[in-house]
Amino acid sequence: MIIKHITLTLTACFLFTSCSKRIAKVSNANTLGSDETLNILFLTSDDLNFDSVGAYGSVVENATPNIDKLAEEGMLFERAYVQAPSCTPSRNVFITGNYPHNSGVEGFFSVDFPQATLPEALRNNGYFTGVIQKVIDMTPTNNKAKYWDYVGDYNKMQSRTPSNYGFAFDKLIHESKKEGKPFFASVNIQDPHLPFFRGEKTKEGFDSTPPSYIFKENEIPLHPVLPQYDNFKEEFTDYYNTVKRGDDAIGQVIQVLEKHKVKSNTLIVYISDHGMSFPFVKSNLYPQSVRTPWIVVWPGNIKNGIKDTKHMISAIDLMPTLLEITNTPKPGPLAGRSLLPIIKGKTQPDREQVFVEHNEGPTADPRPMRAVHSKDFVYIFNAWGTGDYIATFESRWYRSYSSFVELSKKHESVQDRLEFLKYRTVEELYDTKNDPYSKNNLIHDSKYAEVANNLRA
């Protein structure tokens, strides 16, 4: 992955509000009545498809028991999305509370955001802030100390070992206790991001620690987003073994909460940054690309096993939610709205659409796309999809892309799909209820003209 260390200072396109000097008392952090100070664990997976999670309907048994347990203990949002389908742009939405085109973090580079980010705002309100893994992606500039009191960053040979996440999180909690402060911990599990676990075949120089259970190919059905040929079986099995190892890491993190006896006063938010590393998923705007598992556990405030199927929520809503729950002043304009009313069991209006975007990938080649997701449709606008440009997405580097190429020589349907992957078209429209894997573009179907016009508007 190529990271451009460029710092941009943004002074336009924002209505600035100076950070309030009215610092909320940490003792009032839990606005729903607990006497204990509220810790926050923001727990993420990397490139995990929402439907790879058991609680979200995965057909693979026992792949994510620790994530599933979180869903049993808290509130699961069925219609949750991220704003961007690649790592740095997506994760910076979490901590800036703004769309990539507003924050300036459209690709893999640094931006000196002109107002306090989530960790800065919480630190100003008395929190001890810490980040574990994905540090560059969770830090808008190269100045880690600006945002984080504790940084846990393992090298590639150690960054996937589940126990290391427990060790780092244990140290983070110890440090917060020494400071006498509640913690805001951003713990970012690097699985199932590529390279996948492959046993002795694991890419040289990367962590080859095995998961607690290794799936066999006959246990893993191919995902419907892929052509249904055995060429993809090995890689998709590798993906699920890496999902399993990531879930093991999540289990280690939760054990540390229990060891320190702080789980009862810790708000847990679990999210994946976007979909899996396969063609037509990562770096795209289809439902498989930007839908995410989103689970909130808040002991004493959320009943066990609640599922919200009504509201469409997205990454821009995370920061205002955590600020309201902790009684932390907003540092300036935020694009989203607090989910606290929904968490408290109320209905929130105007939750019928979500806006998402892609601008560029790690190679910095611009391929701007915008999409509007409703509950039944998605409309996508590809400014570059005129037939004159080839997609420059990460999928070109995947084994599954090579499988696409090989199969396209033998099967016309795969060849057509590959050509569409490479060139697209300016507009796309899909009935996500009846075509959940976005294979039948309805943009030229007159029966859906009104739907398209409404989403364009």
VMD Tcl script that draws the C-alpha trace (Angstrom):
set ca {
  {0.00 0.00 0.00}
  {1.35 3.41 -0.96}
  {0.80 6.15 1.62}
  {1.47 9.70 0.55}
  {2.60 11.76 3.53}
  {1.23 15.09 2.37}
  {-0.25 17.52 4.87}
  {-2.99 19.81 3.60}
  {-4.34 22.69 5.64}
  {-8.02 23.28 4.99}
  {-9.31 26.75 5.57}
  {-12.22 26.89 3.13}
  {-15.59 25.15 2.70}
  {-16.28 25.17 6.45}
  {-18.17 27.45 8.75}
  {-15.74 27.40 11.64}
  {-16.84 27.31 15.24}
  {-14.13 27.80 17.82}
  {-13.81 24.97 20.32}
  {-15.98 25.67 23.31}
  {-14.20 26.44 26.57}
  {-17.15 24.93 28.41}
  {-15.57 21.58 29.20}
  {-18.08 18.99 30.35}
  {-17.30 17.22 33.60}
  {-16.24 13.65 33.04}
  {-18.37 12.56 35.98}
  {-21.38 13.44 33.83}
  {-20.17 11.36 30.90}
  {-22.94 8.79 31.13}
  {-25.96 10.93 30.35}
  {-28.41 8.10 31.06}
  {-27.78 8.04 34.77}
  {-24.90 5.78 35.82}
  {-22.70 7.02 38.65}
  {-19.63 5.46 37.03}
  {-17.51 7.29 34.49}
  {-18.13 5.89 31.03}
  {-15.26 4.36 29.06}
  {-15.56 4.01 25.28}
  {-14.23 1.10 23.25}
  {-14.46 1.78 19.52}
  {-13.74 -1.64 18.07}
  {-13.30 -2.12 14.32}
  {-12.52 -4.84 11.82}
  {-10.63 -4.23 8.59}
  {-12.27 -5.20 5.27}
  {-14.92 -7.42 6.89}
  {-18.12 -7.90 4.90}
  {-21.25 -7.31 6.96}
  {-22.73 -10.66 5.92}
  {-19.62 -12.54 7.04}
  {-20.88 -12.04 10.61}
  {-23.14 -14.71 12.07}
  {-25.47 -12.13 13.58}
  {-25.91 -10.66 10.08}
  {-26.80 -13.96 8.47}
  {-23.47 -15.56 7.57}
  {-23.96 -19.09 6.26}
  {-20.60 -20.12 7.75}
  {-21.11 -21.43 11.26}
  {-18.92 -20.32 14.16}
  {-16.85 -17.84 12.15}
  {-17.58 -14.85 14.41}
  {-18.74 -16.07 17.87}
  {-17.23 -13.08 19.69}
  {-18.88 -10.52 17.41}
  {-22.12 -12.48 17.65}
  {-21.94 -12.33 21.44}
  {-21.71 -8.54 21.26}
  {-24.90 -8.55 19.19}
  {-26.58 -10.70 21.84}
  {-25.55 -8.24 24.54}
  {-26.53 -5.03 22.78}
  {-28.15 -3.37 19.80}
  {-27.58 -4.42 16.19}
  {-28.24 -1.93 13.38}
  {-29.42 -3.80 10.30}
  {-29.16 -0.84 7.88}
  {-25.73 0.57 8.72}
  {-23.25 2.00 6.19}
  {-19.84 3.57 5.95}
  {-19.25 6.64 3.78}
  {-16.23 5.34 1.86}
  {-15.16 1.86 0.68}
  {-11.41 2.06 1.40}
  {-9.46 2.29 4.64}
  {-8.14 5.81 5.24}
  {-11.10 7.77 3.80}
  {-13.58 5.58 5.65}
  {-11.85 5.70 9.01}
  {-11.38 9.44 8.89}
  {-15.14 9.86 8.64}
  {-15.39 8.16 12.04}
  {-13.04 10.65 13.68}
  {-13.86 13.89 11.80}
  {-17.64 13.47 11.62}
  {-17.58 14.72 8.02}
  {-17.77 13.31 4.51}
  {-14.40 12.73 2.76}
  {-15.00 15.57 0.30}
  {-15.55 17.93 3.26}
  {-12.75 16.74 5.52}
  {-10.31 16.57 2.63}
  {-9.35 12.96 3.38}
  {-10.36 11.64 -0.02}
  {-7.42 9.27 -0.38}
  {-4.35 7.94 1.35}
  {-2.76 11.16 2.54}
  {-2.68 13.38 5.62}
  {-4.94 16.35 6.22}
  {-4.66 18.93 8.99}
  {-8.37 19.07 9.78}
  {-9.34 22.58 10.98}
  {-11.45 21.55 13.97}
  {-11.01 19.04 16.77}
  {-11.41 15.41 15.78}
  {-13.20 12.84 17.95}
  {-10.14 11.86 20.03}
  {-9.16 15.51 20.47}
  {-12.66 16.51 21.58}
  {-12.86 13.63 24.06}
  {-9.36 14.36 25.35}
  {-10.43 17.96 25.94}
  {-13.29 16.55 28.00}
  {-10.98 14.58 30.26}
  {-10.58 11.29 28.40}
  {-7.38 9.27 28.02}
  {-7.18 8.48 24.29}
  {-5.50 5.45 22.79}
  {-5.23 3.74 19.42}
  {-4.17 0.18 18.63}
  {-3.25 -0.75 15.02}
  {-4.33 1.07 11.83}
  {-2.65 4.08 13.40}
  {-1.96 5.94 10.14}
  {-5.54 5.39 8.98}
  {-6.93 6.66 12.30}
  {-4.66 9.73 12.48}
  {-5.41 12.60 10.07}
  {-1.86 13.98 10.28}
  {1.48 12.35 11.03}
  {1.44 13.93 14.52}
  {0.15 11.00 16.59}
  {0.60 12.85 19.87}
  {-1.96 15.43 18.72}
  {-4.70 12.81 19.02}
  {-3.51 9.88 21.11}
  {-2.09 9.49 24.62}
  {-1.25 5.85 23.93}
  {-0.25 4.24 20.61}
  {-0.01 0.47 20.13}
  {1.40 -0.36 16.71}
  {2.75 -3.85 15.99}
  {4.86 -4.60 12.90}
  {3.62 -6.79 10.05}
  {5.00 -9.97 11.61}
  {2.99 -9.42 14.81}
  {-0.01 -7.35 13.75}
  {-2.48 -10.22 13.33}
  {-1.69 -12.26 16.46}
  {-4.90 -12.15 18.56}
  {-3.12 -12.09 21.93}
  {-1.17 -8.96 20.93}
  {-4.42 -7.00 20.84}
  {-5.11 -8.13 24.39}
  {-1.60 -7.15 25.54}
  {-1.84 -3.69 23.97}
  {-5.34 -3.03 25.28}
  {-4.31 -4.17 28.76}
  {-1.48 -1.63 28.70}
  {-3.84 1.10 27.46}
  {-6.21 0.51 30.37}
  {-3.33 0.48 32.85}
  {-2.12 3.83 31.50}
  {-5.59 5.36 31.71}
  {-5.91 4.22 35.32}
  {-2.54 5.75 36.17}
  {-3.83 9.05 34.76}
  {-7.09 8.67 36.67}
  {-9.12 9.13 33.49}
  {-11.75 7.18 31.57}
  {-10.50 5.85 28.25}
  {-11.49 6.29 24.64}
  {-9.83 3.31 22.96}
  {-9.80 2.88 19.19}
  {-8.89 -0.80 18.78}
  {-8.59 -1.74 15.13}
  {-8.32 -5.43 14.27}
  {-6.32 -5.70 11.03}
  {-8.01 -8.91 9.90}
  {-9.44 -9.83 7.47}
  {-7.49 -7.29 5.40}
  {-5.12 -8.79 2.85}
  {-2.84 -10.68 2.94}
  {-5.07 -13.49 4.16}
  {-3.92 -16.25 6.48}
  {-2.77 -19.18 4.33}
  {-0.71 -21.28 6.71}
  {2.70 -21.92 5.19}
  {1.57 -20.02 2.09}
  {1.01 -16.78 4.03}
  {2.73 -13.91 2.26}
  {6.35 -13.63 3.34}
  {6.97 -10.96 5.93}
  {3.44 -11.07 7.38}
  {1.97 -12.59 10.52}
  {1.15 -16.28 9.97}
  {-0.41 -16.93 13.39}
  {-3.28 -19.36 12.80}
  {-6.88 -18.78 13.86}
  {-8.44 -20.90 16.60}
  {-10.12 -22.99 13.92}
  {-9.05 -23.49 10.30}
  {-11.89 -23.93 7.84}
  {-11.63 -26.35 4.94}
  {-12.78 -25.45 1.44}
  {-15.79 -27.75 1.65}
  {-17.04 -25.79 4.68}
  {-17.09 -22.42 2.89}
  {-19.67 -21.75 0.15}
  {-18.73 -19.12 -2.40}
  {-20.21 -15.70 -1.85}
  {-22.94 -14.87 -4.41}
  {-21.13 -11.68 -5.45}
  {-18.49 -13.89 -7.12}
  {-18.91 -16.07 -10.22}
  {-19.76 -19.54 -8.98}
  {-16.62 -21.37 -10.07}
  {-14.15 -23.38 -8.01}
  {-11.35 -21.00 -9.08}
  {-12.39 -18.72 -6.20}
  {-12.75 -21.40 -3.52}
  {-9.23 -21.32 -2.13}
  {-9.05 -17.55 -1.74}
  {-12.52 -17.28 -0.25}
  {-11.66 -19.99 2.28}
  {-8.50 -18.06 3.13}
  {-10.67 -15.00 3.67}
  {-12.91 -16.80 6.17}
  {-9.93 -18.19 8.06}
  {-8.72 -14.62 8.38}
  {-12.19 -13.53 9.53}
  {-11.95 -16.21 12.20}
  {-8.56 -14.97 13.39}
  {-9.89 -11.42 13.57}
  {-12.80 -12.61 15.69}
  {-10.30 -14.35 17.98}
  {-8.61 -10.97 18.46}
  {-11.92 -9.38 19.36}
  {-12.38 -12.08 21.99}
  {-9.00 -11.19 23.47}
  {-9.98 -7.51 23.71}
  {-13.26 -8.28 25.48}
  {-11.45 -10.55 27.93}
  {-9.26 -7.61 28.93}
  {-12.36 -5.52 29.71}
  {-13.60 -8.34 31.93}
  {-10.19 -8.79 33.58}
  {-10.14 -5.12 34.61}
  {-13.80 -5.29 35.69}
  {-14.69 -2.29 33.54}
  {-17.03 -3.89 31.02}
  {-20.08 -2.77 33.01}
  {-19.13 0.91 32.54}
  {-17.77 0.68 29.00}
  {-19.73 1.64 25.91}
  {-18.68 -0.65 23.02}
  {-19.26 0.31 19.40}
  {-18.26 -2.34 16.86}
  {-18.02 -1.53 13.11}
  {-16.15 -2.72 10.02}
  {-14.54 -0.02 7.88}
  {-15.99 -1.45 4.60}
  {-16.50 -4.64 2.63}
  {-14.13 -7.48 1.82}
  {-11.15 -7.44 -0.54}
  {-12.81 -8.97 -3.60}
  {-13.83 -7.58 -7.00}
  {-17.12 -5.60 -6.96}
  {-16.79 -5.12 -3.19}
  {-13.90 -3.08 -1.78}
  {-13.40 0.35 -3.41}
  {-16.92 0.28 -4.86}
  {-20.25 1.71 -3.76}
  {-22.48 -1.33 -3.96}
  {-24.31 -2.56 -0.84}
  {-21.63 -5.23 -0.38}
  {-19.04 -2.46 -0.39}
  {-20.44 0.01 2.12}
  {-22.89 -1.85 4.35}
  {-21.29 -2.63 7.68}
  {-21.99 -4.53 10.87}
  {-22.74 -1.94 13.55}
  {-23.30 -3.12 17.12}
  {-23.61 -1.02 20.28}
  {-23.24 -2.54 23.74}
  {-24.05 -0.30 26.70}
  {-24.68 -2.21 29.94}
  {-27.62 -0.87 31.87}
  {-28.82 1.30 29.00}
  {-29.42 -1.09 26.08}
  {-31.36 -4.32 26.49}
  {-29.86 -7.54 25.21}
  {-30.46 -8.62 21.63}
  {-32.14 -5.49 20.27}
  {-32.20 -5.18 16.46}
  {-32.99 -1.92 14.66}
  {-34.28 -2.59 11.14}
  {-35.97 0.77 10.50}
  {-33.30 3.47 10.48}
  {-30.54 3.94 7.90}
  {-27.42 5.10 9.72}
  {-23.86 5.76 8.59}
  {-20.34 6.60 9.72}
  {-21.02 10.34 9.92}
  {-23.34 9.58 12.86}
  {-20.67 8.03 15.08}
  {-18.96 11.21 16.30}
  {-22.11 13.17 17.20}
  {-23.41 10.08 19.01}
  {-20.33 9.69 21.20}
  {-20.15 13.43 21.86}
  {-23.74 13.53 23.07}
  {-23.43 10.42 25.22}
  {-20.32 11.81 26.94}
  {-21.66 15.37 27.23}
  {-18.75 16.62 25.12}
  {-19.20 19.93 23.24}
  {-19.22 19.76 19.45}
  {-15.97 21.22 18.09}
  {-17.69 22.56 14.96}
  {-19.99 21.49 12.12}
  {-20.68 17.77 11.85}
  {-22.42 16.07 8.94}
  {-24.31 13.42 10.89}
  {-26.74 13.19 13.77}
  {-26.58 11.50 17.13}
  {-28.05 8.00 17.33}
  {-28.86 8.43 21.02}
  {-32.64 8.80 20.44}
  {-32.64 5.49 18.51}
  {-30.51 3.82 21.17}
  {-33.08 4.98 23.75}
  {-35.84 3.31 21.72}
  {-37.26 6.30 19.89}
  {-37.94 6.73 16.18}
  {-35.77 9.28 14.39}
  {-37.14 10.94 11.22}
  {-35.30 11.35 7.90}
  {-33.45 8.06 8.06}
  {-34.46 6.84 4.60}
  {-31.25 7.43 2.62}
  {-27.49 7.28 2.98}
  {-24.90 9.05 0.80}
  {-21.56 7.41 0.06}
  {-18.54 8.23 -2.08}
  {-15.26 7.00 -3.53}
  {-12.61 9.37 -4.83}
  {-9.29 7.57 -5.21}
  {-7.41 4.52 -4.01}
  {-3.87 3.92 -2.74}
  {-2.39 4.66 -6.18}
  {-3.97 8.16 -6.11}
  {-5.57 7.72 -9.54}
  {-8.88 9.62 -9.33}
  {-12.00 7.59 -10.10}
  {-14.76 9.65 -8.45}
  {-18.05 7.94 -7.71}
  {-21.12 8.98 -5.73}
  {-24.09 6.89 -4.62}
  {-27.42 7.22 -2.85}
  {-28.68 4.16 -0.98}
  {-32.33 3.89 -0.04}
  {-33.95 0.91 1.63}
  {-34.77 -0.74 -1.71}
  {-32.48 0.83 -4.32}
  {-29.02 2.23 -4.93}
  {-28.19 4.84 -7.56}
  {-24.51 5.22 -8.51}
  {-22.90 7.99 -10.55}
  {-19.47 7.23 -12.03}
  {-18.04 10.45 -13.44}
  {-15.29 8.49 -15.20}
  {-17.49 5.67 -16.55}
  {-17.55 6.86 -20.17}
  {-15.63 3.89 -21.56}
  {-12.45 5.95 -21.93}
  {-10.97 5.05 -18.53}
  {-10.13 1.78 -16.82}
  {-10.86 1.29 -13.13}
  {-7.72 1.49 -11.01}
  {-9.09 -0.20 -7.91}
  {-7.19 -2.52 -5.60}
  {-9.00 -5.54 -7.02}
  {-6.37 -5.68 -9.77}
  {-3.98 -7.01 -7.09}
  {-6.23 -9.81 -5.84}
  {-5.94 -13.50 -6.70}
  {-9.67 -13.36 -7.40}
  {-9.05 -10.78 -10.14}
  {-6.65 -13.20 -11.81}
  {-9.35 -15.86 -11.53}
  {-11.77 -13.48 -13.24}
  {-9.30 -13.00 -16.08}
  {-8.69 -16.73 -16.55}
  {-12.38 -17.59 -16.45}
  {-13.24 -14.78 -18.89}
  {-11.33 -16.66 -21.58}
  {-13.75 -19.57 -21.29}
  {-17.07 -18.08 -20.18}
  {-18.79 -15.17 -21.90}
  {-20.80 -14.27 -18.80}
  {-17.59 -13.86 -16.79}
  {-16.01 -11.86 -19.62}
  {-18.98 -9.46 -19.62}
  {-18.74 -9.10 -15.87}
  {-15.00 -8.43 -16.04}
  {-15.46 -5.77 -18.70}
  {-18.06 -4.06 -16.55}
  {-15.71 -4.20 -13.57}
  {-13.05 -2.47 -15.63}
  {-15.09 0.21 -17.43}
  {-18.50 0.60 -15.74}
  {-20.99 3.09 -17.07}
  {-21.85 6.63 -16.01}
  {-25.02 5.65 -14.16}
  {-26.10 2.51 -12.34}
  {-29.37 1.63 -10.62}
  {-30.09 -1.56 -8.70}
  {-33.10 -3.02 -6.93}
  {-31.24 -4.06 -3.78}
  {-34.22 -5.94 -2.38}
  {-34.44 -8.33 -5.35}
  {-30.86 -7.97 -6.62}
  {-28.74 -7.69 -3.45}
  {-25.46 -8.31 -5.31}
  {-26.00 -5.56 -7.91}
  {-25.83 -7.57 -11.12}
  {-28.78 -6.19 -13.10}
  {-28.37 -2.50 -13.93}
  {-31.85 -0.96 -14.32}
  {-30.78 2.53 -15.32}
  {-32.20 2.19 -18.85}
  {-35.36 0.36 -17.80}
  {-38.26 2.79 -18.26}
  {-40.19 1.13 -15.41}
  {-37.59 2.52 -13.01}
  {-37.23 6.01 -14.50}
  {-39.08 7.65 -11.61}
  {-36.95 5.82 -9.06}
  {-33.78 6.95 -10.80}
  {-34.98 10.56 -11.01}
  {-35.92 10.63 -7.33}
  {-32.49 9.33 -6.30}
  {-30.70 11.70 -8.68}
  {-32.51 14.59 -7.02}
}
mol new
graphics top color blue
foreach p $ca { graphics top sphere $p radius 0.5 }
foreach p [lrange $ca 0 end-1] q [lrange $ca 1 end] { graphics top cylinder $p $q radius 0.2 }
display resetview
